[in-house]
Amino acid sequence: MISSIDEHIANIRPTLPSSVRLIAVSKQVPAEMIRLAYNAGIRDFGESRIQEAASKQAQLQDLSDITWHLIGHLQSNKAKKALELFEWIHSVDNLKLAQRLNQLAQQLGVSPKVCLQVKILPDPQKSGWTVPELLADLGELNQCQFLQIQGLMTIPPLGLTEAEILNVFNSTYDLAKQIQLQNLPNIQMRELSMGMSGDYQLAVQAGATMVRLGTILFGDRH
């Protein structure tokens, strides 16, 4: 197992430009495997569930330079805990959640980095803004001054061809450019969190700055 994580990381590194941040998706992966990935040079880890992340962070607190990313759907009632545990939240998927995080960030004295989750194509399985909804909410999102809005996150629907997936990623890139042109002082579009184990090379091709890789690093989880 040890050598395989090392090997997987060694194989993937050359496929990523140095400008792309590799986030190891460690949900359902035990703390000792995260430690192995850390020893192989990974510093960014993505978790989906608050409780699971809290337990692992407690076991790994000696690794003080890990950056933890929340990549799963976040319910409003867990927003405070998310801000205590995560430096990055990739899955801010509606205005109400953004406003709640902003209010709590002010109270807690933190300034989390967030990505806005957008659905380029309709997808009943995913949460997120549609493109028109996001464009309509930008004015109010710009008022969320305690959040560091860094960019967009997207997940293509299942069952697309490679060309269709690439199109989703390219459209996300174009949307980020369109938002950047509005020059909103509290909204940056530096980051594009897109691409997972099956499609990350297409995402990189389209301009991803962060890829979220789980299976390809840690193997299948049950």
C-alpha positions in Angstrom: 0.0 0.0 0.0 2.7 2.5 1.0 4.6 2.1 -2.3 1.4 2.3 -4.3 0.5 5.7 -2.9 4.0 6.9 -3.5 3.9 5.5 -7.0 0.6 7.0 -7.9 1.7 10.4 -6.7 5.0 10.1 -8.6 3.1 9.1 -11.8 0.6 12.0 -11.6 2.9 14.8 -10.7 4.5 15.0 -14.2 1.0 15.2 -15.8 0.2 18.4 -13.9 1.7 21.8 -14.8 3.4 23.4 -11.8 0.6 26.0 -11.8 -2.0 23.3 -10.9 -2.6 22.5 -7.3 -3.2 18.8 -6.5 -5.8 18.3 -3.9 -5.8 14.7 -2.6 -9.5 13.7 -2.0 -9.1 11.8 1.2 -12.8 11.2 2.1 -13.3 7.6 3.3 -9.5 7.2 3.5 -8.0 6.5 7.0 -5.7 9.1 8.6 -2.6 6.8 8.2 -3.1 6.8 4.4 -3.2 10.6 4.5 0.0 10.5 6.4 1.6 8.4 3.7 0.4 10.8 1.0 1.8 13.7 3.1 5.2 11.9 3.3 5.1 11.7 -0.5 4.8 15.4 -0.6 1.1 16.2 -0.7 0.0 19.1 1.4 -3.6 19.7 0.2 -6.4 17.3 1.3 -10.1 17.4 0.4 -12.8 16.1 2.6 -16.6 15.9 2.1 -18.0 15.4 5.6 -17.4 17.6 8.6 -17.4 14.9 11.3 -15.0 12.6 9.4 -12.7 15.5 8.7 -12.7 16.6 12.4 -11.7 13.1 13.5 -8.8 12.9 11.0 -7.5 16.4 11.7 -7.3 15.4 15.4 -5.2 12.4 14.5 -2.9 14.4 12.2 -2.5 17.6 14.1 1.3 17.2 14.2 1.3 17.8 10.4 0.8 21.5 10.8 1.3 22.6 7.2 -1.6 20.7 5.7 -4.2 22.8 4.0 -7.7 21.3 4.4 -10.3 21.8 1.6 -14.0 21.1 2.0 -15.2 19.8 -1.3 -18.6 18.2 -0.4 -22.0 19.8 -0.1 -22.3 22.0 3.0 -25.5 22.4 5.0 -26.1 25.7 6.6 -26.3 24.2 10.1 -22.7 22.9 9.7 -21.3 26.2 8.4 -19.7 27.2 11.7 -17.9 23.9 12.1 -16.7 24.1 8.5 -15.1 27.4 9.1 -13.3 26.1 12.2 -11.9 23.1 10.3 -11.3 24.3 6.7 -9.1 26.9 5.1 -10.9 26.4 1.7 -14.5 25.7 0.9 -15.0 24.7 -2.7 -18.7 24.0 -2.5 -20.4 27.3 -1.7 -23.4 26.6 -3.9 -26.0 29.3 -3.1 -26.3 32.9 -2.0 -27.9 32.0 1.4 -25.0 29.8 2.3 -22.5 32.4 1.2 -24.2 35.0 3.4 -24.3 32.6 6.3 -20.6 31.8 6.0 -19.8 35.6 5.7 -21.8 36.4 8.9 -20.1 33.5 10.8 -16.6 34.4 9.4 -17.0 37.9 10.8 -18.0 36.5 14.3 -15.2 33.9 14.3 -12.6 36.3 13.0 -11.6 34.1 10.1 -11.4 34.8 6.3 -12.0 31.5 4.5 -11.1 31.1 0.8 -14.1 29.9 -1.1 -15.1 28.8 -4.6 -18.6 29.3 -6.0 -20.0 26.0 -7.3 -21.6 26.4 -10.7 -23.7 24.0 -12.8 -22.9 24.7 -16.5 -25.4 22.0 -17.6 -28.6 21.0 -15.8 -27.9 18.2 -13.3 -30.4 17.1 -10.7 -27.7 15.2 -8.8 -25.6 18.3 -8.0 -26.1 21.5 -6.1 -24.8 24.8 -7.4 -25.8 28.0 -9.2 -26.9 27.9 -12.8 -25.0 30.5 -14.9 -27.9 33.0 -15.0 -28.5 32.6 -11.2 -24.8 33.2 -10.4 -24.6 36.3 -12.6 -27.7 37.6 -11.0 -26.3 37.1 -7.4 -22.8 38.6 -8.0 -23.8 42.0 -6.6 -24.9 40.4 -3.3 -21.9 38.0 -3.2 -19.6 41.1 -3.6 -21.0 42.3 -0.2 -19.7 39.2 1.5 -16.5 40.9 2.5 -15.4 38.4 5.1 -15.1 35.7 2.5 -12.2 35.5 0.1 -14.1 34.5 -3.1 -11.3 33.0 -5.2 -13.0 31.5 -8.2 -15.4 28.8 -9.4 -15.8 25.1 -8.8 -17.7 22.7 -11.2 -18.4 19.0 -11.6 -19.7 17.8 -15.0 -22.8 15.6 -15.0 -22.2 11.9 -15.3 -22.4 10.2 -18.7 -20.9 12.9 -20.9 -18.5 12.3 -23.8 -14.9 13.7 -23.5 -15.8 16.5 -25.9 -18.9 17.4 -23.7 -16.8 17.3 -20.5 -14.1 19.6 -22.1 -16.9 21.9 -23.2 -18.2 22.1 -19.5 -14.7 23.0 -18.4 -14.1 25.5 -21.2 -17.4 27.2 -20.4 -16.5 27.4 -16.7 -13.2 29.1 -17.7 -15.1 31.6 -20.0 -17.6 32.3 -17.2 -14.7 33.1 -14.8 -13.3 35.5 -17.3 -16.7 37.2 -17.8 -17.0 37.6 -14.0 -13.5 39.0 -13.7 -14.3 41.7 -16.2 -16.9 43.1 -13.9 -14.1 44.2 -11.5 -16.0 43.5 -8.3 -13.7 44.3 -5.5 -14.5 41.3 -3.3 -14.7 38.7 -6.0 -11.6 37.3 -7.5 -11.5 34.7 -10.3 -7.9 33.3 -9.8 -8.9 29.7 -9.2 -10.8 27.1 -11.2 -11.4 24.0 -9.1 -12.3 21.4 -11.7 -11.3 17.9 -12.7 -11.3 14.6 -10.8 -9.6 11.3 -11.4 -11.4 10.4 -14.6 -11.3 13.8 -16.3 -8.5 15.9 -14.7 -6.4 16.1 -17.9 -9.3 17.7 -19.8 -9.8 20.1 -16.9 -6.1 21.1 -17.0 -6.3 21.6 -20.7 -9.2 24.0 -20.1 -7.3 26.0 -17.5 -8.0 24.3 -14.1 -5.8 25.6 -11.3 -6.9 23.0 -8.8 -7.7 19.3 -9.4 -9.4 17.1 -6.9 -8.0 13.5 -7.2 -9.1 10.6 -5.0 -9.4 7.2 -6.7 -6.3 7.7 -8.8 -4.3 8.3 -5.7 -5.9 6.1 -3.0 -7.7 3.4 -5.1 -11.4 2.6 -4.8 -13.2 3.4 -1.6 -16.2 1.5 -0.5 
